[in-house]
Structure formats: structure tokens, C-alpha cells
Amino acid sequence: MGGRGKAPNDLELEAGARAHFEDPQYYAETYDWRDEDVLYYRAIAEERGEVLEHGIGNGRVALPLARAGVKVTGIDHTEAMLDHLRARLVQEEPAVRKRVTLHQGDLRTKKLGRRFPLVICPFNAALHFYTREDVEQWLDRTREHLAPNGELVFDISMPLPKDLARDPNRAYRIAPFEHPNLGRVAYREHFDYDAVRQVLFVSMFFEPSPPKKSAKKKANPKQLTETFMTPLAHRQFFPREMEALLHYNGYEVREVYGDFARGPFVPASDIMVWHARPKKGWKR
């Protein structure tokens, strides 16, 4: 959602970084159920009063923070997501709107010329940094945006062997559902792990599905008529690998949690919540 990290001319990764975020309404409805991370980031942001959010998207995390009185500055590379957030802000109270400032850009290169007590990068946004160079650029920009004693907090998924070993030819299906823009659709996913690049490619297929028999017989002008696929590419960072990347780029890891209740990071954890601060006096 935010990073857009890629090797030069790698169209596969470019599509995997962008396509999933080009339909903000579907994205909003798909992840509306997630609230544990929102509560976590809101709690740490309220302690500081101001935050820079990397990969702000259409405001799933940012809006609750702003409603709680936190000043939120956000960066995202997808203009469609930012436009959707702007439309959502119109429905908010004036005080909430004033607390949110948006910037379109690449997290690796965007410079705001100011510092924040907290930088957050929620919900796997960092998994769109596909190379070591991408991560180093992101951490450099983050350092430039952190105030003295400021903190970087981000969460990423834990690479699980059973997920990475999935057969790419096997379809994982869910029951047909009403897509906000396409009418009733059938849905399936395929997973293909590239062990050399450490990238998990997810192919999300949307297929036409007949309406429920109980539904009114009224044609949906947006009803899907042919199958299409949306790609998603997530870099897989193993725990010691991420620890090394932070260390050798001048960050001190303060905590790593295995859930949003600040539970311990253990082999059974499926997420990693990292808290890190720049080392004082560090130079590349």
C-alpha cells in the first residue's frame, strides 16, 4: 500500500505492489473487520499526540487516530486510496479533518522536511519493499522523519512454512459474496512462493456468480461478466533477517511482540510487531 519497492523494470512486482489497492471501496469493506491493530496504534499514538503513517491508504487506521485527537500525517503511493480517504474525510467533523494531512509519494524517497515523535507502518505495508536497497532507503527516510527519541513501529506477517509450501495450482475458495462494485462474485486465491526473491505471490481471482435465488430479479449494471485476476506480492522477512536489517541500518530494536496484545513473540506467532529507534550518532 505504501512502499512500492521493486527492482528496476520488474513489472511483476510493480503490479503486485499496486493492483490490490486500486479499488479502495472493495479494500475498505474487505478489511473493515480488522480492529486489533487499530486499537494498538491508537494507544501508542495517543501517548505522543502526533504520528506519521507510512501507507496511510484510505484511512482504516488513520481515521480512528484522528477521531481520538491525534494529528496524522500520511504518505501513500496510490492516488485512488488517497482520493477515497479525502472523500471519507468530508463526512468527518471539521476538527477531525484538520488533524489529517496527506501526501502522495514513495516511502523510500518522499521527504517532508519535518520530524515526528512516532512513525508507523501498519498491516504489511513494509512487505512491499522487495530488496535490501528498498529497505535501506525506507529506513533512511524514516530516520529523517523521526524526532530525537522518536520511534518506528510496524507490523508484518510471520513467514510460515506451511503457507510458503502451498501448491500454486491449488485454489483456495470462499463462498460467493456481494462485491461493492461488481455485484455477486465467486472468489479464489492461488499462492506461489519465489524462494530466491523471498516473495509470496498471491493471485486473487474474481469470477461471475449468479445472484441468489432470493434476490430481486433486477439486473446489476456493474455485474461482473468475465473472470479477472488481481495480483499481490509480499516480501517475506524472517525474524532474524529483519533484526539484522534494522541493526545494520542504525536502529535499535526495543520490542518485538507476537500480537497486538503485546504478547510474546513465539514460534506460533503469525505476526511480528516491531518497535525500533535510531541509534544515536549512527552514520551510514
TIVEX-337473 format. One record per residue (C-alpha): x, y, z; residue in one letter. Coordinates in steps of 0.25 Angstrom, whole numbers, plus 5000, padded with zeros to 4 digits. Example, Ala and Ser with C-alpha at 12.3 -4.5 7.8 and 13.67 -1.06 7.14 Angstrom:
BEGIN
504949825031A
505549965029S
This chain:
BEGIN
500050005000M
501150105003G
502550054999G
502550014984R
503949964986G
504349884974K
505549844965A
505649934952P
504749894941N
504149774950D
502749784945L
502249664953E
502649734966L
502149864961E
500749804958A
500849724972G
501049854979A
499949934973R
498749854968A
498149814981H
498049964985F
497350014972E
495949984977D
495850064990P
494450034993Q
494649884992Y
495949895000Y
495149975011A
494049865012E
494949745012T
495849795024Y
494749875031D
494749755042W
496149785046R
496249865059D
497249805068E
498349875060D
497550005060V
497450005075L
498949975077Y
499350085068Y
498350185074R
498850155088A
500350185085I
499950305076A
499150365087E
500350365096E
501050445086R
499950535080G
500550535066E
500950425056V
501450405042L
500750285036E
501450215024H
500450145015G
499250225020I
498350165009G
496950205011N
496950235026G
496650105033R
497650135044V
497750285042A
496350325044L
496150255057P
497450325062L
496950465057A
495650445064R
496450415077A
497150555075G
498450505069V
499050595058K
499250495046V
500150525034T
500150415024G
500850365011I
500350275001D
500750244987H
499350204982T
498550324978E
497250254977A
497350214992M
497750354996L
496550414988D
495650314995H
496150365009L
495950505004R
494450465001A
494350405015R
494950525022L
493850605016V
492850535025Q
493650555037E
493550665047E
494450795044P
495350765055A
495650625050V
495850675036R
496850785041K
497750675048R
497950595035V
499050635025T
499250555013L
500450535003H
500550454991Q
501850384989G
502850274990D
503250245004L
504650215000R
504850354995T
503850455000K
504350565009K
503450645017L
504550735023G
504050715037R
504050615049R
503050535057F
503150465070P
502550345064L
502550275050V
501650155048I
501550065036C
500349975039P
499849845032F
500949785024N
501249915016A
502749885019A
502549755011L
502549844998H
504049875000F
504549754991Y
506049774992T
507149815002R
507349944996E
505849974997D
505849945012V
507150035014E
506450155006Q
505250135014W
505950135028L
506850255023D
505550335020R
504950295033T
506150335041R
506050475035E
504550485039H
504750435054L
504950535065A
506050515075P
505650395083N
504550365073G
504050225070E
503750145058L
502650035060V
502249945049F
501549805047D
501849705037I
501349555035S
502249445040M
502649355029P
502049215032L
502649095025P
501249035022K
500849155015D
502049175007L
501949025003A
500549034997R
500348974983D
500149094973P
499149004965N
498248984977R
497149084978A
496649134992Y
495249184991R
494249254999I
492749264998A
492149354987P
491949494992F
491449634988E
492549714983H
492349864985P
492649894970N
492449764963L
491149704968G
491149564973R
492549494970V
493249364973A
494649374979Y
495849284979R
497349304982E
498649234978H
499949254985F
501349244979D
502549264987Y
503849304980D
504949254990A
506049324982V
505449464984R
504649424996Q
503349484990V
502049414992L
501149444980F
499649434982V
498749434970S
497349474974M
496249424964F
494849494963F
493849414955E
492449434951P
491449374960S
489949364958P
489149444968P
488449384980K
487049324977K
486449404988S
487049534981A
486149624973K
486249604958K
486849734955K
488049744946A
489249804953N
489949894943P
491249864949K
491049714950Q
492449644946L
492349574933T
493749514932E
494849464941T
495949554945F
497149544954M
497749634964T
499249614967P
499849634981L
501349624984A
501849614999H
503349605002R
503549505013Q
504449555024F
504949455034F
505149505049P
506649505049R
506749565036E
505849685040M
506649695052E
507949705044A
507349805034L
506949895046L
508349875053H
509249905041Y
508350025037N
508550085050G
507350045058Y
507249995072E
506049895074V
505349925086R
504249815086E
503649715077V
502249655080Y
501549545074G
500149605075D
499449735077F
499249705092A
500749715094R
500849565095G
502249505094P
502849475080F
502849325079V
502949215068P
501449205068A
501249355065S
500749395051D
501149545052I
502249625057M
502049765063V
503449835063W
503849955072H
505150025068A
505850155070R
507050215062P
508350195069K
508950325074K
510150375066G
510050265055W
510550295041K
510450205029R
